[in-house]
Amino acid sequence: MHPMTGIALKLFSVMLFIIMSSLIKATSGHVPPGEAVFFRSAFAVPVILVWLWARGDLATGLRVKSPMAHLWRGILGTTAMAMMFAGLGLLPLPEVTALSYAAPLLTVVFAAVFLREKVGIYRFGAVALGMAGVLTVLSPRLTGAAVEAGMTLGAALVLTGATCVAMVNIYLRKLVQTEQTSAIVFYFSITATCLSLLTLPFGWQIPSGTELLMLVLAGIFGGSAQIFMTSAYRFADASVIAPFDYASILFALIIGYLIFDEVPTLTVLCGAALVITAGCVVILRERQLGLKRGQVRKVKTPLG
């Protein structure tokens, strides 16, 4: 294990994801979400293929045991991406980032409901704290001028996307038991590309030269971010690098201010702080439980 390498790769992937979101946001005034999903997915495919070739996994890394499982994962993931992209066109970048933090909290709830995982008072307390943070971020969008500006719709879209992400996370917990990570990443991009074409009759626009460049870069950066994120887990435990997901709010604040002239309100910052605190509590608790499970396995394993 090389924790510092893992952390560096994770931070780089987080930064690339925020840059990708910024590029999508910059084109959202003219390019509809379905079209943005197409470029984000289609131009990630060559990046993933080059990565697999460089690792020598091109021949074996794309084999699957359950094609339908990949299809359902792709449908959920594509829906999440489309909702998030639509929200980016209506809300400031830091606010979208803060609301998206609902996904890991909802994952805990869904794991208890659908996977029958035992969730103790610590994690449920953290989920309650995190949801309070989400409501804090959301509160300005429920009343006043923000409603008239359509930002409530944007918040609803982002929260729907976060819910879909949480469902994907639950689905992936089962999928990774039989499928290779490289295949999951690759076939998701393929599925999202194909599904996005279904929105072609609903108002795709011919992008300008600048918009086309930004959309292509969004795909390249998105694919690269997936690779760096996947590679990070080869160098450090998930419990070590997972908290660095929350560095995205820092990148979002900087880019939102410098590029989009977005200044976050104190309400958004306080809500984001609550959600981040809750997320870190969940991660810490998961690490503690993981260590306990490991000790139990060592005791029960005759060869241990």
N, C-alpha and C positions, 0 to 999 in steps of 0.2 A: 504493500500500500504506500502511496505517495500523496498524503492529504493535501499538501499545498498545491500540487499539480491539479488535483481534482477540483479544488476550490477555484483556482485560476480558470480552468476550463468552464466551470459552472458560471462564473461571473461573466466570462466572455459570451457564453451562450445567452445569458439573460440580456446582456447589452445588445446582441444581435437581434433578439426577439423584439426589443423595444424599438430599435431602428426600423425593423420590418413594419411594426405597427405604425410608426411615424410615416413611412412611405405610403402605406395604405390610407392613412388619414389624409395625407396631402393630396391624394387623388380622389378622395371620396365625394368631392363636390361635383364631379363629372362622371366618375366610374361607379356603377352599381356594385353592391356587395358580391353578387354571384360572379361577376366578371373578375373582381379582385381575387376571389377564391380560386378561379381558374389559373390566373397568373402565379399566385402564391404556390399553388400545388404543382402545376406543370413544370415550372422552372426549378423546382426543388428536386425533381426526378433525376436530371443529369448529375447534379451534385451528389446525390445519394449513390448513384451507380459508380461514379468515379471513386467515391469513398470505399465502396465494396471491392472494386477492382484493386485499389491500392492495398487493401487488407488481404487480398487473395481469397475473398469470400464470395466472389461474383457467381461462382458455379453452385455453391451450396447455400448461400445466405438468403436466397429468395424462395427456397422450398417451403411449402406450407402443408399442414395436415388437415386444416379445416377452412376451406375457402369461404364458406358462408359466415364463419366467425369474423373473418377480416372484413367482409362486406358490411355486417352490422356495426362493427367498430368504425368503419369508414363513414357510414350514414350518420352516426352520432357525432363523430369528430367533425364532419363537414358542416353539420347543423350548428355546432358550437362555433366554428370558425366564421360562418356567415353571420351569426348573431353578433359576435364580437366586432366584426368588420362594419356592420351596420351601426353599431353603437359608437364606433370611433368617428363616424361622420356627424354625430349629434352631440357628443360630450367631449370635454377636455381630456387629453391623454392621461394625466395623473388620476383623474376620477375614474376612467375606465379601468386603469390598472388597479386602483384600490378596490373597486367593486368585483373585479375578477378574483380577488383573494377569497371570495366566498366559496370557490370551488373546493379547496382542500378541506374546508369545514363541513361542507355538504357531503364530501366523501366519507367522513366519519359517520354521519347520520345514515347514509345509504348502506354503509358496511354493516351497521347494526341491523338495519331493516331487511336487506336483501341477502347478505352473507351470514347473518346470524352471529356476527362477531360480538364478543363481549366488550362493551364500552363502559368504562367505569365513570365515577363521578368527576375525576380530573378532566377527562376528555370532553364529557358532556358540559362541564362547567366552562371549558375553554371554547366550545362551540357556541354556548350562550353569550359569552363575552364577545366573540367574533361577530356574531349576528347583530349584537348591539352596535358594534362598530360599523357594520354594513348599513344598518338603519340610520346611523349618524351621518354617513356619507350620503345616503339617499334622501334624507329629510328635506334639503332645500328643493328637491325636484318634485315634492308632493304638493307644494303650495306656491302661490305667487306667480311672478313673471316667468319662472323657469318652466311652468306647465305650458304657458302660452307659446314658449319658444320651442316646444317639442322635446325638451330634454328629458321629460318623464318617460317618453317612449324610448329614448336612448338608454336610460337606466334599466327599463324593463327588458330591453334586448340584451344588454350585457349580463344581467342576472339570469336570463334564460340561457345564454351561452355558458355561464358559469355552472349552471345546473347540468347542462349537457356534458361539460368537462368532467364534473363529478361522476356522472354516469359512465363516462368513458374510463375513468380511473378504476371504477368497480369492475367493469368489463375486462380491463387489462390485467387485473389481478388473476383472473382465470386464464386469459389468453396466453400470458407469458409462461404458463406452466407447460404448454405444448408447442408454442411457436417461438421462432427466433426473433430477437429484437429488430434485426435488420429487415426481416420480412414484414414485420408489423409497420415499421416506418415507411418502407417502400410502397406497400400495397395501400396504405392510407393515402399517400400522395396520388397514386393512380386512381383510387376510388373517388377522392375529392375532385380530381380533374374531370373525371367522367360525369359525376353528379352535377358539377357546376355548369356543364354544357346544357343541362336541362333548363337553365335560366336564360339561355340565349334569346328566346322569343320575347322575353320580358324587359326589353329596353337596354341591351348592351350598347355601348357607345364606342366609336372609333377614337382611341386615345391619341392625344398629341404626341409629338416626339419625346418631349420631356416626361409626360405621363407614362408612356410606354417604357422608357428607361427606368422610371421609378418602380413600375410594376414588375419588370423583369428582375430588378435588384431585390425587390421584396421576396420573390421566389428564391433567389440565390441565397440571400441572407437567412431566410426561414429554413431552408434545407441545411445550410451550414450550422445554424443554431441547434437544430436537432442532432446533428453529428457531434458537436462539441458537448452537448448535454449528455448524450449517450456515452461518450468517451469519458466524461467526468466520473461516472459511476464505476469505471474500471480502475480508478486510482484512489477512490475514497469511499467509505460507507455512506449510504444514503442519509443517515442521521447526521453526518458531518456536513454535507454540502447542501442539504435541503433548505436550511434557513437562509441561504444566500439567494433563494428565489425572491426574497423580499427586497433585494437590492434593486429590483426593477422599479420600485417607486422613486428611488433616487435618480435613476436614468430618465424616468418619465418626467420628473419635475424639471430636470435640466433641459431636456429636449423640448418639453412643452413651453417652457419660458423663452428659450432662445429662438426656437423655430416658429412656434404658433402664438407667441405672446400670451400664454396662458399662465395666470397667477392663481394658484390654488387657494381656496378659502381656509380659514382656521378650522371650520367644520370638517372639511375633507381631510385635513391633516390629522385632526384628533381621531376621526373615525378610522383612518388608515392605521394610526398607531395602535388602536384597540385591536384591529383585525390582525396586525402583525404580531402583537403580543400573544393573542390567542393561538395563532399558527405556530409560534415557537413553543408554546406550552404543549401543544399536540405533538410536535416533533420530539420534544424532550421526553414526553411520556412514552411515545412509540419506541424510542431508543431504550428506555428503561425496561419496557416489556420485552423488547428484543433480546436484551442481555439476559433477562430471566429465562426466556425460552431457550436460549443457547445453553445456559447452565443445566436446565432440565434435560436437554438432548444429550449433553455430555454424560450425565448421570445414567441415562437410560441406554446409552450406546455401549455395548460390550467391548468394542475396540477402542473406546475413547479413554 
